[in-house]
Amino acid sequence: MAEGNMFDLGSGSLNQKMWNAKIGSYLLYHEPETGKRSEEIMSNQLDGDFASFVKGLEPVFPRDRALTVLDTVKRTCIVDVGAVGVATPEGQPQLTAYGTFPPEIIMLGITYMHYGQRETGTLKGSVLMRDGLRIALSANPRSELLIFEAK
């Protein structure tokens, strides 16, 4: 095993191997041995920061990259009803391939607010905090877009 702090080793590896500067996001997956990779944008890729903030710890991701990811997620994953779990770099929601998990949307909203983007966090990323549950969901891979509302 390599010497050093496990967090630093993991963080270094993530930032070296998974950061996609062209898109402004971490890769959804990357298999160097096969060359397979996905540039789809996962809206909850900064959940490590959310967990750190809740515990009063330092953020997991470098601030400049986290802010870039939040801009990319805002451009690609936030839709008129909240947020989707995964979208293409062009902003096409991937509702049939991936679902949207409501707690993740709340965590995304809180992450936006922690980074000083309160309007995005309260009005789009986490509508639940404002006026009840209103989130785009894909109940299963064969479903169409479903909208659940509770006020």
Helices and strands as residue ranges (DSSP letters): H 6-17, E 19-20, E 25-26, E 29-31, E 36-38, E 41-42, H 47-54, H 63-76, E 78-79, E 82-83, E 86-87, H 102-114, H 118-119, I 120-125, H 128-131, E 133-137, E 146-150
